[in-house]
């Protein structure tokens, strides 16, 4: 198998978007070769103001 993915977090913990990352499982944060199963927990940013 050949894994094709990009390690890109759309809503980071220090961002000001509608969501903020509060937890990412160790299988995502560690730099290991092999299968990756990710658990991500986001917080709703109550101060978010939409620009559209």
Phi and psi restraints in degrees (range 20) as a CNS / XPLOR table:
assign (resid 1 and name C) (resid 2 and name N)
       (resid 2 and name CA) (resid 2 and name C) 1.0 -122.9 20.0 2
assign (resid 2 and name N) (resid 2 and name CA)
       (resid 2 and name C) (resid 3 and name N) 1.0 117.9 20.0 2
assign (resid 2 and name C) (resid 3 and name N)
       (resid 3 and name CA) (resid 3 and name C) 1.0 -82.5 20.0 2
assign (resid 3 and name N) (resid 3 and name CA)
       (resid 3 and name C) (resid 4 and name N) 1.0 134.2 20.0 2
assign (resid 3 and name C) (resid 4 and name N)
       (resid 4 and name CA) (resid 4 and name C) 1.0 -125.1 20.0 2
assign (resid 4 and name N) (resid 4 and name CA)
       (resid 4 and name C) (resid 5 and name N) 1.0 113.4 20.0 2
assign (resid 4 and name C) (resid 5 and name N)
       (resid 5 and name CA) (resid 5 and name C) 1.0 -157.7 20.0 2
assign (resid 5 and name N) (resid 5 and name CA)
       (resid 5 and name C) (resid 6 and name N) 1.0 166.2 20.0 2
assign (resid 5 and name C) (resid 6 and name N)
       (resid 6 and name CA) (resid 6 and name C) 1.0 -128.5 20.0 2
assign (resid 6 and name N) (resid 6 and name CA)
       (resid 6 and name C) (resid 7 and name N) 1.0 127.0 20.0 2
assign (resid 6 and name C) (resid 7 and name N)
       (resid 7 and name CA) (resid 7 and name C) 1.0 -83.4 20.0 2
assign (resid 7 and name N) (resid 7 and name CA)
       (resid 7 and name C) (resid 8 and name N) 1.0 87.2 20.0 2
assign (resid 7 and name C) (resid 8 and name N)
       (resid 8 and name CA) (resid 8 and name C) 1.0 -134.7 20.0 2
assign (resid 8 and name N) (resid 8 and name CA)
       (resid 8 and name C) (resid 9 and name N) 1.0 123.1 20.0 2
assign (resid 8 and name C) (resid 9 and name N)
       (resid 9 and name CA) (resid 9 and name C) 1.0 -101.0 20.0 2
assign (resid 9 and name N) (resid 9 and name CA)
       (resid 9 and name C) (resid 10 and name N) 1.0 116.4 20.0 2
assign (resid 9 and name C) (resid 10 and name N)
       (resid 10 and name CA) (resid 10 and name C) 1.0 -68.3 20.0 2
assign (resid 10 and name N) (resid 10 and name CA)
       (resid 10 and name C) (resid 11 and name N) 1.0 -38.5 20.0 2
assign (resid 10 and name C) (resid 11 and name N)
       (resid 11 and name CA) (resid 11 and name C) 1.0 -120.7 20.0 2
assign (resid 11 and name N) (resid 11 and name CA)
       (resid 11 and name C) (resid 12 and name N) 1.0 88.2 20.0 2
assign (resid 11 and name C) (resid 12 and name N)
       (resid 12 and name CA) (resid 12 and name C) 1.0 -72.9 20.0 2
assign (resid 12 and name N) (resid 12 and name CA)
       (resid 12 and name C) (resid 13 and name N) 1.0 169.4 20.0 2
assign (resid 12 and name C) (resid 13 and name N)
       (resid 13 and name CA) (resid 13 and name C) 1.0 -67.9 20.0 2
assign (resid 13 and name N) (resid 13 and name CA)
       (resid 13 and name C) (resid 14 and name N) 1.0 -25.6 20.0 2
assign (resid 13 and name C) (resid 14 and name N)
       (resid 14 and name CA) (resid 14 and name C) 1.0 -103.4 20.0 2
assign (resid 14 and name N) (resid 14 and name CA)
       (resid 14 and name C) (resid 15 and name N) 1.0 14.3 20.0 2
assign (resid 14 and name C) (resid 15 and name N)
       (resid 15 and name CA) (resid 15 and name C) 1.0 -85.5 20.0 2
assign (resid 15 and name N) (resid 15 and name CA)
       (resid 15 and name C) (resid 16 and name N) 1.0 171.2 20.0 2
assign (resid 15 and name C) (resid 16 and name N)
       (resid 16 and name CA) (resid 16 and name C) 1.0 -120.2 20.0 2
assign (resid 16 and name N) (resid 16 and name CA)
       (resid 16 and name C) (resid 17 and name N) 1.0 30.6 20.0 2
assign (resid 16 and name C) (resid 17 and name N)
       (resid 17 and name CA) (resid 17 and name C) 1.0 -82.9 20.0 2
assign (resid 17 and name N) (resid 17 and name CA)
       (resid 17 and name C) (resid 18 and name N) 1.0 -169.9 20.0 2
assign (resid 17 and name C) (resid 18 and name N)
       (resid 18 and name CA) (resid 18 and name C) 1.0 -69.5 20.0 2
assign (resid 18 and name N) (resid 18 and name CA)
       (resid 18 and name C) (resid 19 and name N) 1.0 -20.6 20.0 2
assign (resid 18 and name C) (resid 19 and name N)
       (resid 19 and name CA) (resid 19 and name C) 1.0 -130.1 20.0 2
assign (resid 19 and name N) (resid 19 and name CA)
       (resid 19 and name C) (resid 20 and name N) 1.0 153.4 20.0 2
assign (resid 19 and name C) (resid 20 and name N)
       (resid 20 and name CA) (resid 20 and name C) 1.0 -129.4 20.0 2
assign (resid 20 and name N) (resid 20 and name CA)
       (resid 20 and name C) (resid 21 and name N) 1.0 132.3 20.0 2
assign (resid 20 and name C) (resid 21 and name N)
       (resid 21 and name CA) (resid 21 and name C) 1.0 -71.4 20.0 2
assign (resid 21 and name N) (resid 21 and name CA)
       (resid 21 and name C) (resid 22 and name N) 1.0 124.8 20.0 2
assign (resid 21 and name C) (resid 22 and name N)
       (resid 22 and name CA) (resid 22 and name C) 1.0 -111.6 20.0 2
assign (resid 22 and name N) (resid 22 and name CA)
       (resid 22 and name C) (resid 23 and name N) 1.0 -18.0 20.0 2
assign (resid 22 and name C) (resid 23 and name N)
       (resid 23 and name CA) (resid 23 and name C) 1.0 -155.2 20.0 2
assign (resid 23 and name N) (resid 23 and name CA)
       (resid 23 and name C) (resid 24 and name N) 1.0 135.2 20.0 2
assign (resid 23 and name C) (resid 24 and name N)
       (resid 24 and name CA) (resid 24 and name C) 1.0 -132.1 20.0 2
assign (resid 24 and name N) (resid 24 and name CA)
       (resid 24 and name C) (resid 25 and name N) 1.0 131.6 20.0 2
assign (resid 24 and name C) (resid 25 and name N)
       (resid 25 and name CA) (resid 25 and name C) 1.0 -62.8 20.0 2
assign (resid 25 and name N) (resid 25 and name CA)
       (resid 25 and name C) (resid 26 and name N) 1.0 156.8 20.0 2
assign (resid 25 and name C) (resid 26 and name N)
       (resid 26 and name CA) (resid 26 and name C) 1.0 -62.5 20.0 2
assign (resid 26 and name N) (resid 26 and name CA)
       (resid 26 and name C) (resid 27 and name N) 1.0 -27.1 20.0 2
assign (resid 26 and name C) (resid 27 and name N)
       (resid 27 and name CA) (resid 27 and name C) 1.0 -65.1 20.0 2
assign (resid 27 and name N) (resid 27 and name CA)
       (resid 27 and name C) (resid 28 and name N) 1.0 -22.4 20.0 2
assign (resid 27 and name C) (resid 28 and name N)
       (resid 28 and name CA) (resid 28 and name C) 1.0 -89.5 20.0 2
assign (resid 28 and name N) (resid 28 and name CA)
       (resid 28 and name C) (resid 29 and name N) 1.0 -39.7 20.0 2
assign (resid 28 and name C) (resid 29 and name N)
       (resid 29 and name CA) (resid 29 and name C) 1.0 -79.7 20.0 2
assign (resid 29 and name N) (resid 29 and name CA)
       (resid 29 and name C) (resid 30 and name N) 1.0 -27.9 20.0 2
assign (resid 29 and name C) (resid 30 and name N)
       (resid 30 and name CA) (resid 30 and name C) 1.0 -80.0 20.0 2
assign (resid 30 and name N) (resid 30 and name CA)
       (resid 30 and name C) (resid 31 and name N) 1.0 149.5 20.0 2
assign (resid 30 and name C) (resid 31 and name N)
       (resid 31 and name CA) (resid 31 and name C) 1.0 -96.8 20.0 2
assign (resid 31 and name N) (resid 31 and name CA)
       (resid 31 and name C) (resid 32 and name N) 1.0 70.4 20.0 2
assign (resid 31 and name C) (resid 32 and name N)
       (resid 32 and name CA) (resid 32 and name C) 1.0 -110.7 20.0 2
assign (resid 32 and name N) (resid 32 and name CA)
       (resid 32 and name C) (resid 33 and name N) 1.0 151.9 20.0 2
assign (resid 32 and name C) (resid 33 and name N)
       (resid 33 and name CA) (resid 33 and name C) 1.0 -88.9 20.0 2
assign (resid 33 and name N) (resid 33 and name CA)
       (resid 33 and name C) (resid 34 and name N) 1.0 136.0 20.0 2
assign (resid 33 and name C) (resid 34 and name N)
       (resid 34 and name CA) (resid 34 and name C) 1.0 132.8 20.0 2
assign (resid 34 and name N) (resid 34 and name CA)
       (resid 34 and name C) (resid 35 and name N) 1.0 -173.4 20.0 2
assign (resid 34 and name C) (resid 35 and name N)
       (resid 35 and name CA) (resid 35 and name C) 1.0 -61.1 20.0 2
assign (resid 35 and name N) (resid 35 and name CA)
       (resid 35 and name C) (resid 36 and name N) 1.0 147.8 20.0 2
assign (resid 35 and name C) (resid 36 and name N)
       (resid 36 and name CA) (resid 36 and name C) 1.0 -126.2 20.0 2
assign (resid 36 and name N) (resid 36 and name CA)
       (resid 36 and name C) (resid 37 and name N) 1.0 125.8 20.0 2
assign (resid 36 and name C) (resid 37 and name N)
       (resid 37 and name CA) (resid 37 and name C) 1.0 -120.0 20.0 2
assign (resid 37 and name N) (resid 37 and name CA)
       (resid 37 and name C) (resid 38 and name N) 1.0 121.3 20.0 2
assign (resid 37 and name C) (resid 38 and name N)
       (resid 38 and name CA) (resid 38 and name C) 1.0 -112.5 20.0 2
assign (resid 38 and name N) (resid 38 and name CA)
       (resid 38 and name C) (resid 39 and name N) 1.0 138.1 20.0 2
assign (resid 38 and name C) (resid 39 and name N)
       (resid 39 and name CA) (resid 39 and name C) 1.0 -116.1 20.0 2
assign (resid 39 and name N) (resid 39 and name CA)
       (resid 39 and name C) (resid 40 and name N) 1.0 125.2 20.0 2
assign (resid 39 and name C) (resid 40 and name N)
       (resid 40 and name CA) (resid 40 and name C) 1.0 -126.3 20.0 2
assign (resid 40 and name N) (resid 40 and name CA)
       (resid 40 and name C) (resid 41 and name N) 1.0 132.8 20.0 2
assign (resid 40 and name C) (resid 41 and name N)
       (resid 41 and name CA) (resid 41 and name C) 1.0 -120.0 20.0 2
assign (resid 41 and name N) (resid 41 and name CA)
       (resid 41 and name C) (resid 42 and name N) 1.0 127.1 20.0 2
assign (resid 41 and name C) (resid 42 and name N)
       (resid 42 and name CA) (resid 42 and name C) 1.0 -115.1 20.0 2
assign (resid 42 and name N) (resid 42 and name CA)
       (resid 42 and name C) (resid 43 and name N) 1.0 151.1 20.0 2
assign (resid 42 and name C) (resid 43 and name N)
       (resid 43 and name CA) (resid 43 and name C) 1.0 -108.8 20.0 2
assign (resid 43 and name N) (resid 43 and name CA)
       (resid 43 and name C) (resid 44 and name N) 1.0 139.4 20.0 2
assign (resid 43 and name C) (resid 44 and name N)
       (resid 44 and name CA) (resid 44 and name C) 1.0 -75.8 20.0 2
assign (resid 44 and name N) (resid 44 and name CA)
       (resid 44 and name C) (resid 45 and name N) 1.0 128.2 20.0 2
assign (resid 44 and name C) (resid 45 and name N)
       (resid 45 and name CA) (resid 45 and name C) 1.0 -84.4 20.0 2
assign (resid 45 and name N) (resid 45 and name CA)
       (resid 45 and name C) (resid 46 and name N) 1.0 101.5 20.0 2
assign (resid 45 and name C) (resid 46 and name N)
       (resid 46 and name CA) (resid 46 and name C) 1.0 -70.8 20.0 2
assign (resid 46 and name N) (resid 46 and name CA)
       (resid 46 and name C) (resid 47 and name N) 1.0 -16.9 20.0 2
assign (resid 46 and name C) (resid 47 and name N)
       (resid 47 and name CA) (resid 47 and name C) 1.0 -90.8 20.0 2
assign (resid 47 and name N) (resid 47 and name CA)
       (resid 47 and name C) (resid 48 and name N) 1.0 1.6 20.0 2
assign (resid 47 and name C) (resid 48 and name N)
       (resid 48 and name CA) (resid 48 and name C) 1.0 -67.8 20.0 2
assign (resid 48 and name N) (resid 48 and name CA)
       (resid 48 and name C) (resid 49 and name N) 1.0 132.1 20.0 2
assign (resid 48 and name C) (resid 49 and name N)
       (resid 49 and name CA) (resid 49 and name C) 1.0 -118.5 20.0 2
assign (resid 49 and name N) (resid 49 and name CA)
       (resid 49 and name C) (resid 50 and name N) 1.0 118.4 20.0 2
assign (resid 49 and name C) (resid 50 and name N)
       (resid 50 and name CA) (resid 50 and name C) 1.0 -68.5 20.0 2
assign (resid 50 and name N) (resid 50 and name CA)
       (resid 50 and name C) (resid 51 and name N) 1.0 140.3 20.0 2
assign (resid 50 and name C) (resid 51 and name N)
       (resid 51 and name CA) (resid 51 and name C) 1.0 -90.4 20.0 2
assign (resid 51 and name N) (resid 51 and name CA)
       (resid 51 and name C) (resid 52 and name N) 1.0 -8.5 20.0 2
